[in-house]
Structures are given as C-alpha cells and as structure tokens.
Amino acid sequence: MNWNQIEGNWEQFKGKLQAEWGRLTDDDIDVIAGNRKQLAGKLQELYGKREEEAEREIENWIARH
C-alpha cells in the first residue's frame, strides 16, 4: 500500500487512523483530508514528536495496511 491509495480512500481509513493515534479527533482527520504532511504535523503537535519520528510512524502504519 502507498499513501496515494490511502489518500484516495480516505473515508475508509479514518477509523484506522484514530485507532492508531487516539488523540486525533474527527475534526483533525477532516482537516488532514488525506494530506500526509498535515498528518505528520498533527502528530508532531499532539504527541510532541520530531518530524522524522512522525514520518517513520506514518511509514510503519502504511506498511501494516
């Protein structure tokens, strides 16, 4: 799976994102709207992660889905 597939099927992945990162609200996910950079930024904000760490978590999540 790659990010383009996730972005194209965003509605299907919303719940999986919240299961992985429970601090993401429905509003956060609506604002992110499939934008990977927005997701990384929100993870940095909510979890205090560095950019590289947020990107690595996203990559690992993509690999599992």
HTML snippet that shows the backbone in 3Dmol.js (N, CA, C, O; Angstrom):
<script src="https://3Dmol.org/build/3Dmol-min.js"></script>
<div id="view" style="width:600px;height:400px;position:relative"></div>
<script>
const pdb = `
ATOM      1  N   MET A   1       0.845  -1.170   0.000  1.00  0.00           N
ATOM      2  CA  MET A   1       0.000   0.000   0.000  1.00  0.00           C
ATOM      3  C   MET A   1       0.893   1.235   0.000  1.00  0.00           C
ATOM      4  O   MET A   1       1.995   1.222   0.547  1.00  0.00           O
ATOM      5  N   ASN A   2       0.403   2.287  -0.615  1.00  0.00           N
ATOM      6  CA  ASN A   2       1.144   3.543  -0.583  1.00  0.00           C
ATOM      7  C   ASN A   2       0.193   4.680  -0.195  1.00  0.00           C
ATOM      8  O   ASN A   2      -1.020   4.492  -0.105  1.00  0.00           O
ATOM      9  N   TRP A   3       0.766   5.848   0.031  1.00  0.00           N
ATOM     10  CA  TRP A   3      -0.041   6.960   0.521  1.00  0.00           C
ATOM     11  C   TRP A   3      -1.104   7.373  -0.483  1.00  0.00           C
ATOM     12  O   TRP A   3      -2.187   7.793  -0.074  1.00  0.00           O
ATOM     13  N   ASN A   4      -0.844   7.273  -1.769  1.00  0.00           N
ATOM     14  CA  ASN A   4      -1.848   7.643  -2.770  1.00  0.00           C
ATOM     15  C   ASN A   4      -3.110   6.800  -2.624  1.00  0.00           C
ATOM     16  O   ASN A   4      -4.219   7.303  -2.801  1.00  0.00           O
ATOM     17  N   GLN A   5      -2.943   5.532  -2.304  1.00  0.00           N
ATOM     18  CA  GLN A   5      -4.098   4.660  -2.104  1.00  0.00           C
ATOM     19  C   GLN A   5      -4.874   5.070  -0.847  1.00  0.00           C
ATOM     20  O   GLN A   5      -6.105   5.057  -0.835  1.00  0.00           O
ATOM     21  N   ILE A   6      -4.154   5.426   0.188  1.00  0.00           N
ATOM     22  CA  ILE A   6      -4.802   5.877   1.425  1.00  0.00           C
ATOM     23  C   ILE A   6      -5.538   7.186   1.174  1.00  0.00           C
ATOM     24  O   ILE A   6      -6.686   7.354   1.586  1.00  0.00           O
ATOM     25  N   GLU A   7      -4.872   8.102   0.501  1.00  0.00           N
ATOM     26  CA  GLU A   7      -5.480   9.399   0.203  1.00  0.00           C
ATOM     27  C   GLU A   7      -6.750   9.221  -0.637  1.00  0.00           C
ATOM     28  O   GLU A   7      -7.751   9.895  -0.393  1.00  0.00           O
ATOM     29  N   GLY A   8      -6.715   8.330  -1.610  1.00  0.00           N
ATOM     30  CA  GLY A   8      -7.860   8.093  -2.468  1.00  0.00           C
ATOM     31  C   GLY A   8      -9.019   7.406  -1.769  1.00  0.00           C
ATOM     32  O   GLY A   8     -10.161   7.509  -2.215  1.00  0.00           O
ATOM     33  N   ASN A   9      -8.736   6.706  -0.677  1.00  0.00           N
ATOM     34  CA  ASN A   9      -9.758   6.003   0.094  1.00  0.00           C
ATOM     35  C   ASN A   9      -9.829   6.544   1.520  1.00  0.00           C
ATOM     36  O   ASN A   9     -10.018   5.785   2.471  1.00  0.00           O
ATOM     37  N   TRP A  10      -9.678   7.841   1.659  1.00  0.00           N
ATOM     38  CA  TRP A  10      -9.551   8.486   2.957  1.00  0.00           C
ATOM     39  C   TRP A  10     -10.684   8.117   3.905  1.00  0.00           C
ATOM     40  O   TRP A  10     -10.444   7.858   5.084  1.00  0.00           O
ATOM     41  N   GLU A  11     -11.900   8.092   3.411  1.00  0.00           N
ATOM     42  CA  GLU A  11     -13.047   7.785   4.268  1.00  0.00           C
ATOM     43  C   GLU A  11     -12.898   6.415   4.932  1.00  0.00           C
ATOM     44  O   GLU A  11     -13.293   6.240   6.085  1.00  0.00           O
ATOM     45  N   GLN A  12     -12.341   5.464   4.227  1.00  0.00           N
ATOM     46  CA  GLN A  12     -12.179   4.114   4.760  1.00  0.00           C
ATOM     47  C   GLN A  12     -11.082   4.039   5.824  1.00  0.00           C
ATOM     48  O   GLN A  12     -11.103   3.150   6.675  1.00  0.00           O
ATOM     49  N   PHE A  13     -10.141   4.955   5.780  1.00  0.00           N
ATOM     50  CA  PHE A  13      -9.003   4.895   6.695  1.00  0.00           C
ATOM     51  C   PHE A  13      -9.146   5.769   7.933  1.00  0.00           C
ATOM     52  O   PHE A  13      -8.301   5.707   8.826  1.00  0.00           O
ATOM     53  N   LYS A  14     -10.177   6.566   8.005  1.00  0.00           N
ATOM     54  CA  LYS A  14     -10.347   7.461   9.157  1.00  0.00           C
ATOM     55  C   LYS A  14     -10.336   6.707  10.479  1.00  0.00           C
ATOM     56  O   LYS A  14      -9.615   7.093  11.398  1.00  0.00           O
ATOM     57  N   GLY A  15     -11.107   5.661  10.591  1.00  0.00           N
ATOM     58  CA  GLY A  15     -11.176   4.899  11.829  1.00  0.00           C
ATOM     59  C   GLY A  15      -9.861   4.238  12.176  1.00  0.00           C
ATOM     60  O   GLY A  15      -9.492   4.150  13.347  1.00  0.00           O
ATOM     61  N   LYS A  16      -9.156   3.773  11.164  1.00  0.00           N
ATOM     62  CA  LYS A  16      -7.858   3.132  11.401  1.00  0.00           C
ATOM     63  C   LYS A  16      -6.842   4.147  11.915  1.00  0.00           C
ATOM     64  O   LYS A  16      -5.994   3.821  12.745  1.00  0.00           O
ATOM     65  N   LEU A  17      -6.935   5.380  11.418  1.00  0.00           N
ATOM     66  CA  LEU A  17      -6.045   6.432  11.917  1.00  0.00           C
ATOM     67  C   LEU A  17      -6.321   6.718  13.386  1.00  0.00           C
ATOM     68  O   LEU A  17      -5.397   6.859  14.187  1.00  0.00           O
ATOM     69  N   GLN A  18      -7.602   6.801  13.732  1.00  0.00           N
ATOM     70  CA  GLN A  18      -7.947   7.080  15.127  1.00  0.00           C
ATOM     71  C   GLN A  18      -7.588   5.906  16.026  1.00  0.00           C
ATOM     72  O   GLN A  18      -7.240   6.107  17.190  1.00  0.00           O
ATOM     73  N   ALA A  19      -7.665   4.689  15.508  1.00  0.00           N
ATOM     74  CA  ALA A  19      -7.260   3.530  16.307  1.00  0.00           C
ATOM     75  C   ALA A  19      -5.759   3.573  16.589  1.00  0.00           C
ATOM     76  O   ALA A  19      -5.317   3.188  17.672  1.00  0.00           O
ATOM     77  N   GLU A  20      -4.988   4.035  15.630  1.00  0.00           N
ATOM     78  CA  GLU A  20      -3.531   4.104  15.779  1.00  0.00           C
ATOM     79  C   GLU A  20      -3.115   5.297  16.640  1.00  0.00           C
ATOM     80  O   GLU A  20      -2.277   5.167  17.532  1.00  0.00           O
ATOM     81  N   TRP A  21      -3.703   6.449  16.368  1.00  0.00           N
ATOM     82  CA  TRP A  21      -3.356   7.686  17.061  1.00  0.00           C
ATOM     83  C   TRP A  21      -4.632   8.251  17.691  1.00  0.00           C
ATOM     84  O   TRP A  21      -5.325   9.076  17.096  1.00  0.00           O
ATOM     85  N   GLY A  22      -4.916   7.795  18.889  1.00  0.00           N
ATOM     86  CA  GLY A  22      -6.169   8.097  19.570  1.00  0.00           C
ATOM     87  C   GLY A  22      -6.404   9.560  19.889  1.00  0.00           C
ATOM     88  O   GLY A  22      -7.538   9.955  20.159  1.00  0.00           O
ATOM     89  N   ARG A  23      -5.385  10.352  19.865  1.00  0.00           N
ATOM     90  CA  ARG A  23      -5.567  11.780  20.160  1.00  0.00           C
ATOM     91  C   ARG A  23      -6.122  12.553  18.961  1.00  0.00           C
ATOM     92  O   ARG A  23      -6.556  13.695  19.109  1.00  0.00           O
ATOM     93  N   LEU A  24      -6.111  11.939  17.779  1.00  0.00           N
ATOM     94  CA  LEU A  24      -6.678  12.599  16.609  1.00  0.00           C
ATOM     95  C   LEU A  24      -8.191  12.656  16.757  1.00  0.00           C
ATOM     96  O   LEU A  24      -8.837  11.635  16.993  1.00  0.00           O
ATOM     97  N   THR A  25      -8.741  13.828  16.621  1.00  0.00           N
ATOM     98  CA  THR A  25     -10.193  13.985  16.687  1.00  0.00           C
ATOM     99  C   THR A  25     -10.782  13.848  15.283  1.00  0.00           C
ATOM    100  O   THR A  25     -10.055  13.856  14.290  1.00  0.00           O
ATOM    101  N   ASP A  26     -12.097  13.722  15.218  1.00  0.00           N
ATOM    102  CA  ASP A  26     -12.769  13.702  13.916  1.00  0.00           C
ATOM    103  C   ASP A  26     -12.464  14.980  13.149  1.00  0.00           C
ATOM    104  O   ASP A  26     -12.241  14.946  11.939  1.00  0.00           O
ATOM    105  N   ASP A  27     -12.454  16.102  13.851  1.00  0.00           N
ATOM    106  CA  ASP A  27     -12.141  17.382  13.198  1.00  0.00           C
ATOM    107  C   ASP A  27     -10.722  17.387  12.645  1.00  0.00           C
ATOM    108  O   ASP A  27     -10.493  17.863  11.533  1.00  0.00           O
ATOM    109  N   ASP A  28      -9.758  16.858  13.417  1.00  0.00           N
ATOM    110  CA  ASP A  28      -8.378  16.780  12.944  1.00  0.00           C
ATOM    111  C   ASP A  28      -8.316  15.994  11.640  1.00  0.00           C
ATOM    112  O   ASP A  28      -7.683  16.415  10.672  1.00  0.00           O
ATOM    113  N   ILE A  29      -8.979  14.852  11.635  1.00  0.00           N
ATOM    114  CA  ILE A  29      -8.935  13.974  10.469  1.00  0.00           C
ATOM    115  C   ILE A  29      -9.616  14.623   9.268  1.00  0.00           C
ATOM    116  O   ILE A  29      -9.170  14.448   8.135  1.00  0.00           O
ATOM    117  N   ASP A  30     -10.688  15.367   9.506  1.00  0.00           N
ATOM    118  CA  ASP A  30     -11.346  16.081   8.418  1.00  0.00           C
ATOM    119  C   ASP A  30     -10.443  17.170   7.844  1.00  0.00           C
ATOM    120  O   ASP A  30     -10.412  17.377   6.631  1.00  0.00           O
ATOM    121  N   VAL A  31      -9.714  17.859   8.707  1.00  0.00           N
ATOM    122  CA  VAL A  31      -8.792  18.907   8.248  1.00  0.00           C
ATOM    123  C   VAL A  31      -7.619  18.289   7.484  1.00  0.00           C
ATOM    124  O   VAL A  31      -7.197  18.825   6.460  1.00  0.00           O
ATOM    125  N   ILE A  32      -7.097  17.177   7.970  1.00  0.00           N
ATOM    126  CA  ILE A  32      -5.978  16.497   7.309  1.00  0.00           C
ATOM    127  C   ILE A  32      -6.391  16.065   5.906  1.00  0.00           C
ATOM    128  O   ILE A  32      -5.633  16.243   4.953  1.00  0.00           O
ATOM    129  N   ALA A  33      -7.592  15.498   5.776  1.00  0.00           N
ATOM    130  CA  ALA A  33      -8.204  15.159   4.486  1.00  0.00           C
ATOM    131  C   ALA A  33      -7.254  14.454   3.516  1.00  0.00           C
ATOM    132  O   ALA A  33      -7.254  14.745   2.320  1.00  0.00           O
ATOM    133  N   GLY A  34      -6.459  13.543   4.027  1.00  0.00           N
ATOM    134  CA  GLY A  34      -5.580  12.768   3.159  1.00  0.00           C
ATOM    135  C   GLY A  34      -4.217  13.382   2.911  1.00  0.00           C
ATOM    136  O   GLY A  34      -3.395  12.791   2.211  1.00  0.00           O
ATOM    137  N   ASN A  35      -3.960  14.552   3.466  1.00  0.00           N
ATOM    138  CA  ASN A  35      -2.679  15.221   3.260  1.00  0.00           C
ATOM    139  C   ASN A  35      -1.656  14.679   4.260  1.00  0.00           C
ATOM    140  O   ASN A  35      -1.775  14.891   5.467  1.00  0.00           O
ATOM    141  N   ARG A  36      -0.665  13.986   3.744  1.00  0.00           N
ATOM    142  CA  ARG A  36       0.329  13.340   4.603  1.00  0.00           C
ATOM    143  C   ARG A  36       1.105  14.339   5.447  1.00  0.00           C
ATOM    144  O   ARG A  36       1.373  14.075   6.620  1.00  0.00           O
ATOM    145  N   LYS A  37       1.468  15.471   4.878  1.00  0.00           N
ATOM    146  CA  LYS A  37       2.215  16.480   5.635  1.00  0.00           C
ATOM    147  C   LYS A  37       1.371  17.034   6.776  1.00  0.00           C
ATOM    148  O   LYS A  37       1.885  17.324   7.855  1.00  0.00           O
ATOM    149  N   GLN A  38       0.072  17.177   6.529  1.00  0.00           N
ATOM    150  CA  GLN A  38      -0.829  17.636   7.592  1.00  0.00           C
ATOM    151  C   GLN A  38      -0.882  16.607   8.719  1.00  0.00           C
ATOM    152  O   GLN A  38      -0.866  16.967   9.896  1.00  0.00           O
ATOM    153  N   LEU A  39      -0.945  15.318   8.351  1.00  0.00           N
ATOM    154  CA  LEU A  39      -0.964  14.264   9.369  1.00  0.00           C
ATOM    155  C   LEU A  39       0.317  14.291  10.185  1.00  0.00           C
ATOM    156  O   LEU A  39       0.275  14.230  11.414  1.00  0.00           O
ATOM    157  N   ALA A  40       1.452  14.381   9.511  1.00  0.00           N
ATOM    158  CA  ALA A  40       2.736  14.420  10.223  1.00  0.00           C
ATOM    159  C   ALA A  40       2.786  15.623  11.167  1.00  0.00           C
ATOM    160  O   ALA A  40       3.240  15.502  12.305  1.00  0.00           O
ATOM    161  N   GLY A  41       2.323  16.773  10.700  1.00  0.00           N
ATOM    162  CA  GLY A  41       2.311  17.968  11.537  1.00  0.00           C
ATOM    163  C   GLY A  41       1.416  17.816  12.749  1.00  0.00           C
ATOM    164  O   GLY A  41       1.760  18.256  13.846  1.00  0.00           O
ATOM    165  N   LYS A  42       0.265  17.191  12.548  1.00  0.00           N
ATOM    166  CA  LYS A  42      -0.670  16.993  13.662  1.00  0.00           C
ATOM    167  C   LYS A  42      -0.091  16.017  14.673  1.00  0.00           C
ATOM    168  O   LYS A  42      -0.262  16.205  15.877  1.00  0.00           O
ATOM    169  N   LEU A  43       0.595  14.969  14.201  1.00  0.00           N
ATOM    170  CA  LEU A  43       1.239  14.023  15.125  1.00  0.00           C
ATOM    171  C   LEU A  43       2.340  14.722  15.922  1.00  0.00           C
ATOM    172  O   LEU A  43       2.519  14.450  17.109  1.00  0.00           O
ATOM    173  N   GLN A  44       3.064  15.604  15.280  1.00  0.00           N
ATOM    174  CA  GLN A  44       4.095  16.364  15.982  1.00  0.00           C
ATOM    175  C   GLN A  44       3.455  17.223  17.071  1.00  0.00           C
ATOM    176  O   GLN A  44       3.948  17.291  18.197  1.00  0.00           O
ATOM    177  N   GLU A  45       2.371  17.865  16.721  1.00  0.00           N
ATOM    178  CA  GLU A  45       1.683  18.760  17.665  1.00  0.00           C
ATOM    179  C   GLU A  45       1.082  17.984  18.839  1.00  0.00           C
ATOM    180  O   GLU A  45       1.272  18.363  19.994  1.00  0.00           O
ATOM    181  N   LEU A  46       0.367  16.911  18.552  1.00  0.00           N
ATOM    182  CA  LEU A  46      -0.361  16.190  19.594  1.00  0.00           C
ATOM    183  C   LEU A  46       0.518  15.306  20.470  1.00  0.00           C
ATOM    184  O   LEU A  46       0.249  15.124  21.658  1.00  0.00           O
ATOM    185  N   TYR A  47       1.572  14.759  19.868  1.00  0.00           N
ATOM    186  CA  TYR A  47       2.397  13.793  20.588  1.00  0.00           C
ATOM    187  C   TYR A  47       3.813  14.295  20.882  1.00  0.00           C
ATOM    188  O   TYR A  47       4.606  13.573  21.486  1.00  0.00           O
ATOM    189  N   GLY A  48       4.140  15.512  20.466  1.00  0.00           N
ATOM    190  CA  GLY A  48       5.459  16.069  20.735  1.00  0.00           C
ATOM    191  C   GLY A  48       6.577  15.331  20.013  1.00  0.00           C
ATOM    192  O   GLY A  48       7.686  15.207  20.533  1.00  0.00           O
ATOM    193  N   LYS A  49       6.284  14.847  18.824  1.00  0.00           N
ATOM    194  CA  LYS A  49       7.269  14.073  18.058  1.00  0.00           C
ATOM    195  C   LYS A  49       8.059  14.990  17.139  1.00  0.00           C
ATOM    196  O   LYS A  49       7.592  16.053  16.731  1.00  0.00           O
ATOM    197  N   ARG A  50       9.258  14.549  16.830  1.00  0.00           N
ATOM    198  CA  ARG A  50      10.043  15.228  15.811  1.00  0.00           C
ATOM    199  C   ARG A  50       9.495  14.848  14.444  1.00  0.00           C
ATOM    200  O   ARG A  50       8.827  13.823  14.310  1.00  0.00           O
ATOM    201  N   GLU A  51       9.768  15.652  13.437  1.00  0.00           N
ATOM    202  CA  GLU A  51       9.257  15.396  12.086  1.00  0.00           C
ATOM    203  C   GLU A  51       9.668  14.019  11.582  1.00  0.00           C
ATOM    204  O   GLU A  51       8.849  13.294  11.016  1.00  0.00           O
ATOM    205  N   GLU A  52      10.927  13.656  11.784  1.00  0.00           N
ATOM    206  CA  GLU A  52      11.424  12.360  11.306  1.00  0.00           C
ATOM    207  C   GLU A  52      10.689  11.204  11.993  1.00  0.00           C
ATOM    208  O   GLU A  52      10.373  10.197  11.360  1.00  0.00           O
ATOM    209  N   GLU A  53      10.427  11.357  13.271  1.00  0.00           N
ATOM    210  CA  GLU A  53       9.739  10.316  14.026  1.00  0.00           C
ATOM    211  C   GLU A  53       8.292  10.168  13.554  1.00  0.00           C
ATOM    212  O   GLU A  53       7.798   9.050  13.410  1.00  0.00           O
ATOM    213  N   ALA A  54       7.617  11.284  13.315  1.00  0.00           N
ATOM    214  CA  ALA A  54       6.241  11.241  12.824  1.00  0.00           C
ATOM    215  C   ALA A  54       6.196  10.574  11.449  1.00  0.00           C
ATOM    216  O   ALA A  54       5.324   9.744  11.192  1.00  0.00           O
ATOM    217  N   GLU A  55       7.114  10.926  10.580  1.00  0.00           N
ATOM    218  CA  GLU A  55       7.161  10.318   9.246  1.00  0.00           C
ATOM    219  C   GLU A  55       7.437   8.817   9.329  1.00  0.00           C
ATOM    220  O   GLU A  55       6.851   8.035   8.580  1.00  0.00           O
ATOM    221  N   ARG A  56       8.304   8.427  10.212  1.00  0.00           N
ATOM    222  CA  ARG A  56       8.622   6.997  10.380  1.00  0.00           C
ATOM    223  C   ARG A  56       7.386   6.231  10.869  1.00  0.00           C
ATOM    224  O   ARG A  56       7.113   5.127  10.399  1.00  0.00           O
ATOM    225  N   GLU A  57       6.652   6.812  11.799  1.00  0.00           N
ATOM    226  CA  GLU A  57       5.427   6.170  12.281  1.00  0.00           C
ATOM    227  C   GLU A  57       4.401   6.040  11.165  1.00  0.00           C
ATOM    228  O   GLU A  57       3.728   5.016  11.053  1.00  0.00           O
ATOM    229  N   ILE A  58       4.281   7.068  10.346  1.00  0.00           N
ATOM    230  CA  ILE A  58       3.342   7.014   9.220  1.00  0.00           C
ATOM    231  C   ILE A  58       3.766   5.916   8.250  1.00  0.00           C
ATOM    232  O   ILE A  58       2.925   5.146   7.787  1.00  0.00           O
ATOM    233  N   GLU A  59       5.051   5.834   7.938  1.00  0.00           N
ATOM    234  CA  GLU A  59       5.554   4.780   7.045  1.00  0.00           C
ATOM    235  C   GLU A  59       5.255   3.396   7.593  1.00  0.00           C
ATOM    236  O   GLU A  59       4.818   2.514   6.854  1.00  0.00           O
ATOM    237  N   ASN A  60       5.486   3.201   8.875  1.00  0.00           N
ATOM    238  CA  ASN A  60       5.200   1.909   9.505  1.00  0.00           C
ATOM    239  C   ASN A  60       3.713   1.592   9.463  1.00  0.00           C
ATOM    240  O   ASN A  60       3.328   0.444   9.243  1.00  0.00           O
ATOM    241  N   TRP A  61       2.886   2.590   9.671  1.00  0.00           N
ATOM    242  CA  TRP A  61       1.440   2.399   9.630  1.00  0.00           C
ATOM    243  C   TRP A  61       1.000   2.014   8.211  1.00  0.00           C
ATOM    244  O   TRP A  61       0.179   1.114   8.033  1.00  0.00           O
ATOM    245  N   ILE A  62       1.546   2.695   7.217  1.00  0.00           N
ATOM    246  CA  ILE A  62       1.215   2.380   5.822  1.00  0.00           C
ATOM    247  C   ILE A  62       1.596   0.935   5.511  1.00  0.00           C
ATOM    248  O   ILE A  62       0.830   0.211   4.874  1.00  0.00           O
ATOM    249  N   ALA A  63       2.764   0.521   5.953  1.00  0.00           N
ATOM    250  CA  ALA A  63       3.247  -0.839   5.675  1.00  0.00           C
ATOM    251  C   ALA A  63       2.329  -1.904   6.264  1.00  0.00           C
ATOM    252  O   ALA A  63       2.220  -3.002   5.719  1.00  0.00           O
ATOM    253  N   ARG A  64       1.676  -1.583   7.366  1.00  0.00           N
ATOM    254  CA  ARG A  64       0.775  -2.552   8.016  1.00  0.00           C
ATOM    255  C   ARG A  64      -0.614  -2.565   7.400  1.00  0.00           C
ATOM    256  O   ARG A  64      -1.404  -3.468   7.674  1.00  0.00           O
ATOM    257  N   HIS A  65      -0.923  -1.575   6.570  1.00  0.00           N
ATOM    258  CA  HIS A  65      -2.272  -1.505   5.981  1.00  0.00           C
ATOM    259  C   HIS A  65      -2.124  -1.575   4.502  1.00  0.00           C
ATOM    260  O   HIS A  65      -3.120  -1.535   3.780  1.00  0.00           O
TER     261      HIS A  65
END
`;
const viewer = $3Dmol.createViewer("view");
viewer.addModel(pdb, "pdb");
viewer.setStyle({}, {cartoon: {color: "spectrum"}});
viewer.zoomTo();
viewer.render();
</script>
